[in-house]
Amino acid sequence: MKTLKLRDGKERSLLRQHPWIFESAIARGGADSGETVRVEAHDGRFLAWAAFSPSSRIRARCWSFVEADRIDAAFFAARVQAAVAMRGRLDIPSDGLRLVHGESDGLPGLVVDRYGDTLVAQFGSAGAERWKQPLADALLAATGLTRLYERSDASARGLEGLPEVTGWLRGEGPTALVLQEHGWRLGLDIATGHKTGYYLDQRDSRKAFADTVQRLGACRVLNCYSYTGGFTVAALVGQRGAGVTDGQVTTIDSSGPALQQARENLRLNGFDDGAHEFLDADVNASLRRFGQEGRVFDAIVLDPPKFAPTSAHAERAARAYKDINRLALKLLAPGGVLFTYSCSGGVPPELFHKIVASAGNDAGIDGYVVQRMAGAADHPMTLTFPEGEYLKGLAVMRRA
């Protein structure tokens, strides 16, 4: 077994069972891509078993902190089974859910979502790539399914020195699917959709938005960065529950294909897509134009893409988040609610709150934070890996 020896004092994070070992922490040692290494402190104490990645700044990712463990197919089968069992203890109102959430499930670099009878996996680290076939076997055994599609095309693969790979890993079949969520239906394509095909982490937020719209009876809704219209469907479900039959929903995204799927999602749920506004446009420019036109909205969603992948990008991202939130708050009717999000790992929740507060100050608008939001429970953060909390959101009600 090859060994990594850490520099003096660099073992503290591993003693807290944080799974990342950065290049700068290593005194000596190396291995092939994805190979399991024994990690020792400077004095020879055992610290962890880890997968080595010669191309990444995160030079090794820990599988286990138990010296007696053996990193083999049986180890991964047990880890996968534990992750699947954990989701079985949650009350998830959908047949689309996250089964494996990387480091939070002790499987660094592996993300697996389930859409009905189909699994979609991303192998994003050198270690997950090396153990791909045993992991695929374990996933099918733990779920009893036969179809597993690979979406290993995220940018993180490049940081690990790995090529992009997509396609059926086990079984085959159509890639266009429909998931059930909160009693409504959402279409997606696991081959072409974002990430593994859909943003399952916003499941709880979509329900919260539907409930808010129902309470408001809101007739004017704006969904920005809509992707395939999950929040648009949620708004219309909320209006239906409030008995609103002539509500107006404006949906904005810069992707024509995503907006086409959004229209289809309205039709899947019995709504007339022709009765609502779909804009293939830049959100920032659209918000400015709406302000010039004097338009106001009772409920607004801002769910932008990742502006800050790391803390090094936080300052630039803060300016972008502040600008769109300032513009959105100025469009919000008194008593209306803004649902605003950041999925940037480099922007922690307390910083995001400060950014939104600063946007409100510049807009001359105050509001009540009526709800804080995070990723759904099947996208867990653990006590030892706070980086798992990448998605954060605020529901802000404008003061009258």
C-alpha positions, 0 to 999 in steps of 0.5 A, a space after each residue: 500500500 502506497 503512503 502519503 505523509 503529511 506535513 507537521 500540523 496538517 493532520 488537524 482537519 483529518 482528525 476532525 474527519 474532513 475528507 479533503 487533503 490539499 497538495 500543500 499538506 503533503 510532505 511526500 508520497 504519491 500514487 496512480 490516479 484514483 489509487 487508494 493510499 494510506 495517509 499518515 501524520 508526520 510522525 507515522 500515525 494512521 489518519 485515513 484511507 484516501 483516493 489519490 488524484 495527481 492532477 487536482 489541488 485536492 490531492 486526495 479524498 478520504 474514503 475512511 478514517 478507520 484503519 481496519 477498513 479495507 477499500 474494496 468492492 464490499 466497502 463500496 457496496 456497504 456505503 451505497 446501501 447506507 446512503 440508499 437506506 438513509 433516503 428511505 427514512 426521509 419523507 420525499 414527496 417525489 419519485 425523483 431523489 438524490 441517492 448519493 451526495 458525494 462526501 456527505 455519504 462518504 463517497 467523494 466525487 460520486 453523485 447519484 440521482 434516481 428518476 423513477 426506474 432510472 439512475 443517473 450518476 456523475 463520477 467526478 473524482 479520480 477515486 470514483 472513476 477508478 471504482 466506477 464498475 463496482 459502484 455501478 454494481 452496488 447501486 443497482 443491487 441496492 435499488 433493484 433497478 437495471 438502468 444506470 445512465 452516466 453524466 460524467 460531464 461536469 467541469 470538475 472532471 477536468 480538474 481531476 484530469 479525467 475526460 468527459 463521459 456520458 451514456 448508458 453504463 447499465 441497461 438502456 432506454 429513453 432518456 426523456 423522462 417525467 418525474 412526479 413531485 408534490 402531485 405535479 409532473 415535470 419533464 426532463 432529459 437525463 442526456 441533455 438536462 443540466 447536471 443529472 437532468 434536473 435540479 432536485 435540490 430545489 424540490 422543497 423550495 418549489 413547494 414553498 413557493 406554491 404555498 406562498 403564491 396560494 396564500 397571496 392569491 398572487 396574480 403577477 408572478 415572475 420566474 427568473 433563470 427559470 430553466 424548465 419552469 419548475 417554479 412556474 408550474 409551482 406558481 400555477 399550482 398555487 394560483 389554482 389552489 387559491 382559486 385564481 384562474 387569470 393569474 399572470 406568470 412571466 418566465 425568463 431564461 436564456 435557453 430556448 430549449 429549456 423554455 420549450 420544455 417549460 411550456 411542455 411542463 405547463 401542458 403536462 399539468 393541465 395549464 395553458 402555456 399560451 396564457 403566460 409569457 415566456 421570454 428567451 432573454 437576459 434576466 438582468 436586462 429584462 429586470 431593468 426593462 420591467 422597471 422602466 415600464 413600471 411593471 410590478 410583481 407579487 411573487 418573484 423567483 431569482 434562481 441564478 446559475 453558480 456565480 462563485 464556484 469557490 471563495 476566490 470568486 466571492 467578491 465578483 459574485 457578490 456584485 452580480 447577486 447584489 445587482 439582480 436582487 436590487 432590481 428584483 426588489 424594486 419590482 416587488 409589490 408591497 406585501 409581495 415575496 421574493 424567493 432569492 437563491 445562491 448555489 455558489 459554494 463560495 458564498 456562505 449563507 451569512 454573506 448571501 444575507 448581507 448581499 441581499 440586505 445591501 441590495 435592499 438598502 440600495 433599492 430603498 426597500 426593506 423586507 421581512 425574512 420570512 423563510 430561510 431555505 437550503 437544499 432538500 434533505 436528500 442533499 445533506 450537509 454533515 457535521 464534518 463536511 460543511 461544504 455540502 451546504 452549497 444551496 441557500 435561499 431567502 424568502 423576503 416579504 416587502 414591507 408595505 
